[in-house]
Amino acid sequence: MRNNLKIKMITMLFLALFAMQGTGFAQLKAETSEQKAKRMSWWTEARFGMFIHWGLYALPARHEWVKNNERLTNEQYQKYFDNFNPDLYNPKEWARMAKEAGMKYVVLTAKHHEGFCLFDSKFTDYKATNTPFGKDIIREYVDALRAEGLKVGFYYSLIDWHHPDYTIDSNHPQRQTTDSAYVRLNKGRDMAKYREYLKNQVRELLTNYGEISVIWFDFSFPGKNGKGRDDWGSIDLLKMVRTLQPGIIIDDRLDLKDVDGGWDFESPEQYKVEKWPERNGQKVNWETCQTFSGSWGYYRDENTWKSTPQLLELLIESVSKGGNLLLNVGPTARGVFDYRAQDRLKSMGEWMKYNNRSIYGCTEAPAEFVAPDNTLLTYNAKTNRLYIHLLSYPMGNLKLKNMGDKVKYIQFLHDASEIKYRAGRDEEKNNLNLSLPVQKPPVEIPVLEVILK
C-alpha cells in the first residue's frame, strides 16, 4: 500500500511539473541581463531593418492573406504554384537597396501562412525548387545579404494553410462556425505530425545557411479554435533554436511571454507605441513592423502608400522611444520591388546618408531633456550627443528649455554647419535661444546635433 501511495505521489508530481511547462516553469538556457544586452547589441545599434513578404500570393497580387480572405482551397490556389517563375529575382539588388536605404538587417518570409517554402526543404514538395523557377531562393538571398554586410533574418510561419495535418482553426481559409464542423473537417489531421514538420523545417533553416541573426515566428492565437504554445511545441522548438544558433534574436509570438528566455523583443505591428513598452515595470526591447502601404505582400491595386516624411518620422519616433523599425517590402511575382517601394527606399537612403548618426546607436533621450514643439529627440549615450529632429521647421528661432548649462556646441547634422545660440534673460537664463536660418535646409527632416558637456 505504501509503495502504491509513493508511486502515485511521484506520478502526480511528474504530471504537475509537466503541466507547468505551459505556465512558464520550463526553463530555457539561463542568461543574465548583461549577457542578453551583449547578444542583442548589434540589433539595438542597428535600429533599422527590412522585412520582405514574398510568396505565391504575389501572383494574385491582392494581399498576402488572399487564400484566407477568399476562402480558397488548396486546389484553387494551386495555379499560383504552377505559375511561380520570378525571372527577374536578383537578391543582390534587394540587398543593395536595403543597404543604401540605411538598413542593417533583413528578414525574409522563408514560409508564410500559405505554407509555400522559398527554401529547398526535404520535408515538403511545396517549395520553390519544384516550381517553374526551380531554385532555392533562400540560398541566393543569404549569399547576397552577406556580400553587403547585412545581418540575415528569416520569418517562419507557425500557421500553415496547406499542410494536410495542420488542423483547421479560426484563422484557416476553411474556418467553420460550429464545433461539430471543426471536428468533421479535422478528422484524420494530426497536429503532432505537423509539430514535427515545423521543427524539422526550422532545423533546416538554422543548419543549412550558416549564421542566422534573427528568426521571426508568426503567430499564436490561443483560445477556442485557436492555437498556442502547446500546438507548436514552443518550449522544445525554442530550446532547439537556441542550441543551433546561440546568438540568434527571437520575436515574441510563440506564446511564451510568461516564460523566462521565451522571447527577446516585443513586436507591435502596424501601430505607433505611446511610450517605450514595459513588462513587469521594466523597459523591454521592441521593434515595430510596418508596411509602406496597407498590405505586406505585393498588392497591385492598393494605394494607401505612406510618404517619405511619414516613413522617416516613423523611424525617428521608434528610435526616440528606444525601439527599432522593420519596414516591409512586398516584391512582385517577377521578383522586383514595387516602383513605389523603390522610390521611398531611395528617399529614405538620401536622408540616412547624412543623418544616420541620429539613428544608429541612439535611443530615448533622458527625461531631463524636453523636446520643443514639433520635434523628436534621440540620444547617443556613448557619444553624449542629443539629436533634435525638426518635423515642422521653425523659421529662425528655437528655444531649448533648461539646457543652458548642458550644451557645448550645436550644429546641423547634414552639413555640420554651426548653429549659434544665446542664453535667455532673467528667469529664462537657463534656456537657450537658437538662431536658425529662415529658409529650411534642403533636407526632408533637418536634424540638430547637440554636443553635450
N, C-alpha and C positions, 0 to 999 in steps of 0.2 A: 504493500500500500504506500509506504513512504517513497519507494523508488518511483512508483507511478506518479505520485504527487510532485516529486522532484523533476521528473521528465516533463510533466505538464507545466510546471513553473518555468523551466528552461525554454520550452516551446513558446509560451506566452511572451517571455522576454524577447525572444528572437523575432516574433511577429511584431512586437511593439517597436523594436529597433528598425525593422524593415519598413514599417508604416511611416516612421519618422523621416524617411528619405523624402517623402512628399511635403514635409514641413520645414525642411531646411537643416535637419540633423546631419544628413550625409555631408561629410567634409571633403572638399576638394583640397588640392595642394595648398598648404599654408603659405601666406605671403604677407609681409609687413607692408604698411602704407608707404614706406620708403622704397621698398622693392617694386611695388606697383607703380609708383611715380617714375622710377627709373625705366621700367619696362615700357611705359607709355610716353616717355619724354619726347620721342620723335614726333608723336601724334599731337601732343599738346603744343609743340613748337610749330608744327605744320599749319594748323588751323583751317586749311582749305583743301578739299578733295573733290574728285569727280565720281559720281555714281553713273553707271551705264546700265540701262534696262534694254535688253535685246533678246529677241527670241522669235518664234513663229508668228507672234502677234504683230510683228512689223509688216507682215503681208496684208492682212485685212486693214491695218493702219487706222484702227478706231478703238484704241485703248488696250492696255495690256491685260485687262480683265474681260476682253471681248468674249472669250469662251464662256465665262460665268454670266456676264450681262445678257448674252443672247441665248443662254441655256443650251449651248451646243454639245452634242455628243462627240465621242472620240472619232466616230466615223465621219461626222460632218466637218470636224476640224482637220481631218487627215489631208485635205487638199493643200493646206499650208505647208505641211511636212513634205509633200510630194513636189512642191514648187520652190522650196527654200534653196536659193542659189545666189548669195550675196557676192557677186562677181567683182564688186569694187571695194570689198573689205580690205583695208590697209591699216592694221593696228599701229604701224609706225606713224601714220598721220594722226591717229587718235592720240597717241602718246605725245606727239609734238604739240598738238593743240592744247592738251591738258597742261603741259609744262609751260607753254607760252602764256597761258591764262593765269599762271601763278599757283597752280595746284601742285600738291606734293605727293598725293597718293590717289589711286583709282580703285574702285570696287565694281566688278562686272558680275552680272547675273549668270553664274555657271548653270543654274537651273532656276526657272521661275515657276509660278504655281501651275502653269500648263504642263509641267513635267518634262519638257524638252530640254535635253542636255547639250550645252555647247562644247562639251569635252568628250573624249573617246572613252567612255565608261565600259567596263567589262560586264556590267550588271544590267544593261538595257540595250535594246536596239533602237530606242527612241532618242537618237543623238545625231549631231551634225555630220558625223562621218558617214552616216547612212543616207543622207540627203543628196540631191544632185551636186551640192557644194563639195562634199566628201572630205573635209579637212577638220582637224582638231583646232577649233577656234581659240580655245583657251591657251594652247601651246604657243601660238603666234602672239597672242595678247601679252602673255607673261614675258616673252623674249623682248617684245617692243618696249614695254614699260621699263624693264631693267636697263635697256640700252640708253634710256633717257634719264636714268637715275631716280625713277619714281617707285614708290612703295607699291607692292602688289596686294590687292584685296579681292576676295571672292564673296559674292552673295549666293546663298543656297537656300532655296525654299523648302521649309518643312512640309508645306502643303504640296499635294501632287494630284491634279485632276485627271491624270492619265493612267497611273499605276493601278493594276487590277485588284490589288489588296488594300489600297487606301480606302477606308470606309467613307461613305457619303455622309456629309455633315452639313451644317447650316451655311457654310461658305462654298459648297460644291455646286457646280453647274446643274447637277440633278438633285438639288436640295428639295426637301419634302415639307409637307405641312402637318403630317401626323406621325406619331411614334411607330405605328404599325407599318407605315410605308417605308420608314427607315429600316426597320427590321427585315422587311421583304427584300429590299434592294441590296442590303448588306450581307445577305445570306451567301456564304462562301468566301467572303472577303476576310482577310486576316491581318490585322494591324501589326501583329508580331512579325510577320514576314516583311511588312513594309518598313518597320523599325530597323530590321537587319539590312534592308536595301539602302535606307537612308544612311546608316552608319557606314556601310561599305563604300558608298559614293563619297562621303566626306573623307573617309580614309584615303581614297584615291586622290582627291583634290589636295590633300595635305601631305601626300607622299610623293606624287609623281611630278611636281612642278617646282621643287626647291622651296626656299623660304617664303612663306606667306605671312604678310604682316597684319592683315585684318580678315576676319570672317564675319559675315552678316547673315544670321539666321532669321527667317521671317515666315510665319509669325504664329504665336499662340493665341487661342481664344477659348479658354476653359469655360465649362458650363454645359448645360444641356445641349446635346447635339453639337458640341464644340470639341476642341482638342487642347490639351495642356501637356505638362511635363511628363506625365505617365505615358501618354500616347507616343511621344517622341523618344522616350527613354533618355530624357535630357541630362540626368546626372551622369550616366555612363557615357553618353555622347560627349559631354564636356570634358570628362576625365580623359577620354581618348584624344580630343583636340589638344588639350594642354600637354599631353605626353608627346604627341607627334610634333607640335610646334610650340615649345615652351614660351616663346616671346610674343605669341600672337595676341591680338586685341579682339575682343568679342563683344557684340551688342547685347541688348537686354531682352531679347524676345523668345528665350527658351522657357519662359515661365519659371524663372529661378531668382526672382528679385529678392526673395527672403533667404537665399542660400549664400553663405559666405563664399566669395570667389565665383559666384554663379553668373557674373556679368562684369563688364569693365566700364561701360558708359550707357547713359540713357539716350534714347533716340526719338525725340519729339519729331513728328512727321507733319510737314506742311503747315506749321504754325510757328509764330514767334513766342518765345517764353517771356513771361513778365519779369522774371528775375532769374539769377543763377539757380538752377534746380538743386534741391536739398533732399536728403534722405536721413531720417533719424537725427535731424538738426545739423547734418554735415553736408557741405557742398560736394557735389559729385561731378565726375567727368561727364560731359554731354556733347552731343553732336546733332544738329538738326538736319534732316534730309529734306531737300526742297527741289521742285521742278522749275524749269524755265516757263512751262505753261501748266495746264491743269492735269496732264497725263504723264505717266512715267515712260511708257512705251511710245513709239512713234505714232502720232495721231494726225493724219494729214489735214483734217478739216477743223482742228481745234485752234482757236485764235486768241486765247487769253494769255498771250505771252507777256512776261514781265519785261520792263525796260532795263537798260543798263544801270541807271541811277537806283532803281528799286533793288536790283541784284547786289549792287555794291553796298547799299545801306543794309541789306540782309546779312551780308558778310561782316561788315563792321559791327553791326549790332550784336551778332552772335559772339564775336570776339570780346566785345565790351561787357558781356555777361559771362565770360570765362569759357565759351564754347567753340565748337568747330562748325563749319558749313560743308555739307556734302551735297554738291549741286549736280542734278541729274541731266543726262543726255539720253535721248531715245533714237538710236540710229535707224535709218530707213532699211527696207528689205534689200537694197543694193549694197548696204554696208557703209553708208556715208552719214555724217552728221547733217541733220536738217540745216538748211541755209540760215535760218533764224538763230539756231544754236551757235553756229559758227560765227555769226555776227556778234552775238553777246559775248562769246568767249574772247574774241579778238579785242573788243572794247574793254572788257574787264582786265585783260592782259596789259593793255596800254596803261591803265590806272595802276595796276600792281607793279609794273616795271619801275615806276618812280615812287610808289607809296607803300611798298610791301613791308618796310620797317615798322609800320603801324599795325601790321597783321601778324607776321611771323614772330613767335615767341612772346606775344602780347596776351593780355588778359584784362580782367576788370580792374579799373583804377581804384586805388584805396579810397575809402569813404571821405577822407579829408578834402578830396578834390571835387569841386562842384562843377558840373557841366553847364556851360552857358546855354541859353535857349537855342534850340535848333542845332545842337551839336551832339556828338557821341564821343566818349573818351575811351581810349585804350591805354595800356600801361605796360612797359617792359621793365621788370624788376632787375634784370641783370645789368641793363644799361642805365637804369634810373631815368627813363625818359617817358614823358606823358605826351599823348597824341590827341589833338583836338580836331575832329572831323567836322568841317563846316557844311552841314546839309543844306542850309539856306545861307547864302553869302551875305554878310552883314554890312557891306559897303562902307568901309572907312574906320569903324571902331568896334572893338570887342572888349568887354570887361571880364576879367578873371577875379573872382571873389576869394579873399583870404589867401592870396598866393604871393604877396609882396615879399615875404621872407623865404620863399621856396625856390625861386627861379634864378637860374644862372644866365640863360640865353634862350632866345626863341627864333625859329626860322620856319619858312615854308619848307615842307619836306620835298616837294617835287623838284625844286631848284636850289635849295639851301640858301635862299636869299633872306637876309636879316629882317626881322620884324622888330621895330622899335616900340618901346613901351615906357610908361611912366607911372609912378605911384599916385594914388589919389590923395586928396586933401582931407585933413581933419579926421572925422570918423571913417573916411574911406581910405585912409592911408595904407591899409594892408591889402587894398585891392589894386589891380594893375589894369591900366587902360592901354590896350594895344592899338597901334596905328597901322591899319591895313590899307592897301591900295583900293581906291574906289572901284576900279574895274576888276571883276573876278578873274583870277588867273585861268589860263586855258586848260583846266583840269576839271573832270566831271565832279569830283568832290575834293576841294582843296583840304590839305591837312597841315596843321601847325605842329611842329616838333618842339616840345618844351624840354630843354635840358635842365634838370633839377640840380639843386645844390646837394 
